[in-house]
Amino acid sequence: MAKMWKGVTSGNTDALADDFNSSIHFDNRMYREDITGSMAHAKMLAKQDIISKENAEKIIDGLQGILKDIDEGILSFDPACEDIHMFVEEILTERIGEAGKMLHTARSRNDQVALDIRMYLKNRTEQIQSLIKELVLVIKEKAEEYQDVIMPGYTHMQRAQPILFAHHILAYAMMLMRDLDRLSDMKKRMNVSPIGACALAGTTYNTDRDYEAELLGFDSVTMNSIDSVSDRDSCLEMMSDLSILMMHLSRFSEELILWSSWEFRFVSLSDAYTTGSSIMPQKRNPDMAELVRGKTGRVYGDMMSLFTAMKGLPLAYNKDMQEDKEAVFDSVDTVLMCMPVFTGMIQTMQVNADAMRKAAERGFINATDLADYLVGKGMPFRSAYKISGEIVALCMQEDQVLETLPLKTYQEYSALFAEDLYEAINLQNCVSKRISKGGTGPQSVQEQIAWIEEKLK
Ligand code: ARG
């Protein structure tokens, strides 16, 4: 097929080179954005008297037909066309003749591709945001369902202090709330139209970029034509945000994997999200959580591949930039695939309050409270810390816990100990006494839930 850009070159490219060069097999997914953009472009050209109203109408009708035919599967993408932009223009010209050749006035594929990718990502961002909201709500519901469940909180993977299970999972809800915010923030920067920058220098035609941008739902237009066609920040920002999101899901996955092991037994994942082994009949494998954790690496990789591709590029457009799409599409696809599975897995997960409680009863996670008790009786914290440590060491030696050690023994360490110490180290009380804002106390947990509800309204 003769190349549209056949001019100073013969247009006779090697078949392998053609394949190598072509992006239609992956950029065809932007056909809707490409066609919508072209319709707005034709409208603008007519409004500015750059093309006639009749020709604009022909173009728009033609584009509408192409969109419909692709949607209905009547028209399939021609792999011989280099990319989606060429394909649409070629079919349009085939169908409506001369008028089709006018569409590419005052634009270039360089600003066109920059436009298409922004429009595409904007839509996907909204889709991802609504999936994040669903997950946050499911976490919130789990937190409400298991409001009173106590578990050990960990630092360094060592039992540290008693916390509410609800408080622990709400930590993930907070991360996801920031992910939502980050994406909204990015969307603002992405919502600026590059179309009209043309190849790199702008155009001699009397175009109206603001009008075209408005037709396409952009807030404003880019200020520098060179930047407009050479910038891939939106793709990079998108992948950075998605990497952070995946990192959050991956950490949560890691905990679910641990928690669903026999060593922990804190949760049991539903059969719907668990697989068996082909050889070991007893196995319940948390494959979905493992895959989310695994796919996080892939999203990081996508992000790194584009950062690396971009780092040495001179201004303005270079073909290297065609590498943006597979990376960002893969990240978006991966996130779109992970989110609903992850949400379903959380929604159907059972929490084993007894196992959490048992774990909380071992490991001296109320030792801080024992020290705080002495502080309450007037001892400086550092001295109280030392005594409590000695008592813990004794318990370990004698295979006891703080709750079972007799008052008499306590009093050998300090005369300040009295019967009420047992109340002070009672796990339930340890949790409810953590009244600081954002702490694990039940009131704080309620506040967190209310805050999320308010924010998501
Ligand atoms: N397929 C190209 C891309 O994805 C579109 C822009 C091509 N521009 C050009 N001058 N070759 O980046």
Residues whose N, C-alpha, C, O or C-beta is under 5 A from the ligand:
A	BS01	LIG	S23 D83 R109 N110 V113 M321 Q322
